[in-house]
Amino acid sequence: MAQIDWLHSPAIRSTMQKSIVKYHRFIRIIADHSKCFAIPTLDVDLAWHTHQLSPKVVYYRYSIAETKRFINHEDKVSENRLNTAFS
């Protein structure tokens, strides 16, 4: 992230707004396909991590309201799980 210097981009506001929209859509995908494994894009992952920085109850309530369950965001995904997801 630091190498692309996105914080100093003149388009940062619109970029972040688009990322937030994509994040909400991604959560919807998780809700609609609860048995599947979804991996976010870099911008969606950044929005997701930022959302988790809010007080825990805020993220918890959002997760429950949108998906009917708490979504534990796992950064570490085993290579085996990735291999079976794409086979």
N, C-alpha and C positions, 0 to 999 in steps of 0.2 A: 504494500500500500504506500509506503513512504517513497519508493522509487518512482511511482507515477505522479506523486505530488498532487493528489486529487483535492486536498484541502485548499489549495490556492487557485483552483480553476475558476474562471469567470462564470462557469455554468454550474457551480456547486449547488446552488439552491434548487434549480430545476432538476438536476441529477438526483439529489436526495429525495425530492418529491416523487420522482419516478420510481426510485428504489423502494420507497415506502409503499407505493401502490403495488409494485411487484411482490413485496413482502406479504402484504395482505392476500394477494392472489395465491402465493405459495402456501400460506397457512390454509387457505380454502382447499387447495389440492390435497394437502395432508388430511384434512377433514373428510373430503370426499373419497379418498383412497387410503383408508386407515390401515389396510393390510399390506400396503406397498411401502417401499423405502424411497424417500425423496432426498436429493442432495441439492442445497441451494446454490445459486450463482454467488460470486464474490460480493456483489452489491447487496443481494438479499441477505446473505450471511452477516454483513456489517449492520444492516437494519435490525436483524434478529438479535444480534449481540447488544446493540444499543437499547433495544426494547427491554432486554433482560436486566439492564442497569437500572431501570425504574424500580421503585419498591416492589418486592417480590409479589405482594398481593395484587398489584396492577397487572403484571404479566400473567400470574396464575388465573385471575378472573378472565382476562382476555382469552387465554388458552382454553379454558372451560367453556366460555361463551361461544367461541368459534368452532371448537372441535369436540366438545362434550368430554374432554379429557385433558390432563396436563401433558404438555409436550415438553419432554426433557431434551434439550438440544445437545446432541452428542457431537463433539468436534473430532473425536477419535473413532474412526470407522475401520474395522479390521479389513484387510485386503481380501480375506476369504469371503466376507459379506458382500464386498463390491463385486467380486468375481461371480458369485451366484446371482447377484442382482442383474447382471448384464448377460447372463447365459440363457 
